Amino acid sequence: MKLLWAVSALLLGCWQAGAFTAGFIKSPLSQIKLINNSAELHCEVIGNPIPEVQWWFVGGEEPNESFTQLFDGARYDRVRVNATYIAHATSTIHITSLTLNDSGTYECRASNDPDRNELKKTPKIKWLRSQANVIVIETSKIITDPLEVRNQTSAVLSCNLTDPTLHIKGSHWLHDGKLLEDSKSTSSQLFTVLRLEKISTHSGGKYECVFLTDPDINGTIEVKTLPHVGAYKHSEHANENDKAVLTCVSHSYPLPTSWEWAKEMDGSQTLINGSTDKYEIKSTPNKTTLTIVDLSIEKDIGDYVCFGTNELGTNSDKIHLRVRSSLAALWPFLGIVAEVIILVTIIFIYEKRRKPDEVNDDDDSGSAPLKSNSTANHKDKNVRQRNSN
């Protein structure tokens, strides 16, 4: 029995030696945000065992403060809370569509006390707290000119900030969220201008002027163009009795709201019904596909046209479909076989004609050297005899 108590005491001592209270390694940071923007707070805590993390909102002022715990989905589903508990505890709270009522103090609380959530017991270790302030302010008014650009070849975009009390550190422009490097400025002026010398279908989109204040203030101007419609491939090949898939895409702004397909026949265009067994049409705002099944050489060869339409108009592109015979894949093989047969025939005929000639050549070459050698030997003897005399 004494041995059992000793082992228990040893295990308890080891557990207490390994356990330690929670501590913050990253605290949330205070922020200033505009109405309708989003705020995100993050904290990280270590401890053994891994601590639990909670988020609380502190409303009012001392001594009339109120504390409200924030769960995922709070404030009409504008609050999102994400937490992980692996090597240590991490937690992030994200608040969208900010209002003036969201201003206040937010607490990240952490504890690894086993009794931390017991209502009838007083926890041995109090919840650790780390606070950050979120201040929501009204947006300063920006006058944009023009309000939007519709199907123009060029334009001048401008923004004018109406609050002269703000400290401006500079400005720049964004196109669909991407920074336009040439637009960066360190000027403290209340207005900024962007010139679009040539507007194409790829120039459309949302342009934002950004004034570098605390926090940043921006205004938006939409540049709208006719839809850009382009065939993925302008020529498609398929086999008879198989299927073909024709594709058109769009990268303009705004994207097409509707797509249509047609086939050109005898100089006219016939719209294709995509709900039949022969044709199937699938479309998204930036892509459309036409699938043609059971291809026929007589009926399906030709030009197919895709039409994309947005609020400014319609554009189109053309795809030529070629249908090959089901025996098309056999022709290369037959061609190779024919070439081999011709080559073997030529070699055979050449060999048959060459053999008699080779026999005659061998007979002649056997007798001629003997005669010439004899003559040469007699000449050599005569030469030697003359020299000896």
Summary of the structure (lengths in Angstrom):
residues: 389
radius of gyration: 43.8
end to end distance: 141.9
largest distance: 153.8
contacts: 1040
relative contact order: 0.08
helix: 23%
strand: 43%
